[in-house]
Amino acid sequence: MKGKALLFALLPLLLMGCWDIEDLNDRLLVLAAGVDQVEGGRLRLSLQVPIVEELLPSFGSPQVSEEPFAVLTGEGESVFAAVPTLQSKVQWTLFFGQLKAVLIAEELAAAGLKSSIDSFWRHPGVPPQAHVFLVKGEAVTMLKHVLWHKGVPASSLVTFFHVKGKRDQSFEQHLWRLVRNLYLSTQDAFLPILANGILLSFDLRSLFCNLIYCCYSL
């Protein structure tokens, strides 16, 4: 009898619950992030977020919107110093847990890649399996690029690098692997570099110390 009473007394301790979790409807999913360098050495952080209503076909039509996403931009002294500015532009909490792609402008990367990558790597909400890309020109321009099938570009970029039929033609680079290779003297880090509407031949060459890149056109 005493054993049963003790068991019932301990039972409430096992009933763990989530009482401070944030409702999904109060979150704004960030699917892609882009970083550019602007005047004065400041950084511009651009976030690509889906517009759920535009992803669904309108009533009586099988078509979806041409732009089922929006791009938010903000500036700061560092990558995530711009987040408060971006947060002030929306009524939902920015959620980085579904981040699929990180785009770094080639000009910024040539001046030093580690600081920008470290900002994403150290952020507790950014998934380590996010894909990293270099971009010819501005990253914000690539984030605004509408693809042919009217999908969300971040998802399409990831799909592009997972097609089985071209494993020997495309290279993927996850955030965790890039960080590891950048800090290991025995490894070479490489990044795919994207261009908007420019036909580029497949190439492998050294961009800067210990980093290789591959060219693709969207």
C-alpha positions in Angstrom: 0.0 0.0 0.0 2.8 2.4 0.9 4.5 1.5 -2.4 1.4 2.5 -4.4 1.1 5.8 -2.4 4.7 6.6 -3.1 4.3 5.8 -6.8 1.3 8.2 -7.0 3.3 10.8 -5.2 6.1 10.6 -7.7 3.8 10.4 -10.7 3.3 14.2 -11.1 7.0 14.7 -11.4 6.9 12.6 -14.6 4.1 14.6 -16.2 6.3 17.1 -18.0 4.5 19.6 -20.2 5.4 22.5 -22.5 3.8 25.5 -20.9 6.0 28.2 -22.4 6.2 26.9 -26.0 5.4 29.4 -28.7 2.5 28.7 -31.0 3.4 27.8 -34.6 0.9 30.4 -35.8 3.0 33.1 -34.1 6.2 32.2 -35.9 7.5 33.4 -39.2 9.6 30.7 -40.8 12.9 31.9 -42.3 13.8 29.6 -45.2 16.9 31.4 -46.5 19.3 34.2 -45.4 21.6 36.3 -47.5 24.5 38.5 -46.4 25.9 41.5 -48.3 28.4 44.2 -47.4 27.2 47.8 -47.6 28.8 51.2 -47.2 30.7 51.8 -44.0 31.6 48.2 -43.5 28.1 47.3 -42.3 26.4 44.1 -43.2 22.9 43.7 -44.8 21.0 40.6 -43.7 18.2 39.6 -46.0 15.7 36.9 -45.0 13.4 35.0 -47.4 10.1 34.0 -45.8 7.2 32.1 -47.3 3.7 33.7 -47.7 1.5 30.7 -46.9 -1.6 32.1 -48.4 0.2 32.6 -51.8 1.6 29.0 -51.7 -2.0 27.7 -51.9 -4.0 27.9 -55.2 -6.6 30.5 -55.2 -10.3 29.4 -55.2 -11.2 28.0 -58.6 -7.6 28.2 -60.0 -4.9 25.6 -60.0 -2.2 28.3 -60.1 -0.3 29.7 -57.3 1.1 33.2 -57.0 4.2 34.1 -59.0 5.9 35.2 -55.8 4.8 33.0 -52.8 7.6 34.6 -50.7 8.8 37.9 -49.4 12.3 39.2 -48.7 13.0 41.3 -45.6 16.2 43.3 -45.3 18.0 45.1 -42.4 21.5 46.4 -41.7 23.8 46.0 -38.7 27.4 45.9 -37.6 27.3 42.1 -37.7 25.1 39.5 -39.2 22.6 39.1 -36.4 22.8 42.7 -35.2 20.4 43.3 -38.0 17.8 40.9 -36.6 16.1 43.4 -34.3 15.5 45.7 -37.3 14.0 42.8 -39.2 11.9 41.7 -36.3 10.4 45.2 -36.0 9.0 44.8 -39.6 6.8 41.8 -38.8 4.2 40.9 -36.2 5.5 37.3 -35.8 8.6 35.9 -34.2 11.3 35.2 -36.7 12.1 31.5 -36.5 15.4 30.2 -37.9 14.9 26.5 -37.2 13.8 25.8 -40.8 16.6 27.7 -42.4 17.5 25.8 -45.6 20.1 28.1 -47.4 22.7 30.7 -46.4 23.8 32.9 -49.3 27.0 34.9 -49.0 28.0 37.6 -51.5 31.2 36.8 -53.3 32.7 40.2 -52.5 32.0 39.8 -48.8 33.5 36.3 -48.8 36.6 37.4 -50.5 37.2 39.9 -47.7 36.8 37.2 -45.1 34.4 34.4 -44.8 34.9 33.1 -41.2 33.2 35.9 -39.3 30.0 35.7 -41.4 29.8 31.9 -41.2 30.6 32.0 -37.5 27.5 34.2 -36.9 25.3 31.5 -38.3 27.2 28.6 -36.8 26.9 30.1 -33.3 23.3 31.0 -33.5 21.4 28.4 -31.5 18.4 28.4 -33.8 20.2 27.9 -37.1 20.3 24.2 -38.2 23.8 22.9 -38.9 22.6 21.1 -42.0 21.7 24.4 -43.8 23.2 24.7 -47.2 25.8 27.5 -47.9 26.2 29.2 -51.2 28.3 32.0 -52.6 26.6 34.5 -54.9 27.9 36.5 -57.8 26.6 40.0 -57.2 24.2 40.7 -54.3 22.7 38.0 -52.2 19.5 39.9 -51.8 19.0 39.9 -55.6 19.4 36.1 -55.7 16.8 35.8 -52.8 14.3 37.8 -54.9 14.9 35.7 -58.0 11.6 34.0 -59.1 12.2 30.5 -60.4 10.4 28.9 -63.3 8.0 26.7 -61.3 6.9 29.6 -59.0 8.1 27.8 -55.8 10.1 29.2 -52.9 13.7 29.6 -54.1 15.2 28.4 -50.9 13.5 25.0 -51.2 14.4 24.8 -54.9 18.1 25.4 -54.3 18.2 22.5 -51.8 16.4 20.3 -54.3 18.8 21.3 -57.0 21.7 19.8 -55.0 19.9 16.6 -54.2 19.0 15.4 -57.7 20.4 11.9 -58.0 21.0 12.2 -61.7 23.7 14.8 -61.4 25.7 13.9 -58.3 28.9 14.2 -60.4 27.9 17.7 -61.5 26.7 19.4 -58.4 28.3 19.8 -55.0 26.5 20.5 -51.7 28.0 22.1 -48.7 26.4 22.0 -45.3 27.1 24.7 -42.7 28.6 22.3 -40.2 30.9 20.7 -42.8 32.0 24.1 -44.1 32.9 25.3 -40.6 34.8 22.1 -40.0 36.8 22.3 -43.2 37.6 26.0 -42.7 39.3 25.3 -39.4 41.1 22.1 -40.4 44.5 22.5 -42.1 44.1 19.0 -43.6 40.8 19.8 -45.4 39.8 22.1 -48.3 36.5 23.9 -48.1 34.5 24.4 -51.2 31.3 26.3 -52.0 28.9 26.3 -54.9 28.6 29.8 -56.4 25.4 30.9 -58.0 24.7 33.6 -60.6 21.3 35.0 -61.6 20.6 34.5 -65.3 24.2 34.2 -66.4 25.3 31.1 -68.3 28.4 29.8 -66.5 30.5 26.8 -67.5 31.1 24.3 -64.8 34.4 25.2 -63.1 36.5 24.4 -60.1 39.2 26.8 -59.1 40.7 28.6 -56.1 38.8 31.7 -55.0 40.9 32.4 -52.0 43.1 30.6 -49.6 41.8 27.1 -48.8 38.4 27.6 -50.5 37.2 26.1 -53.8 34.0 27.0 -55.6 31.8 25.7 -58.3 29.7 27.8 -60.7 26.0 27.3 -61.4 23.4 29.4 -63.2 19.8 29.8 -62.1 
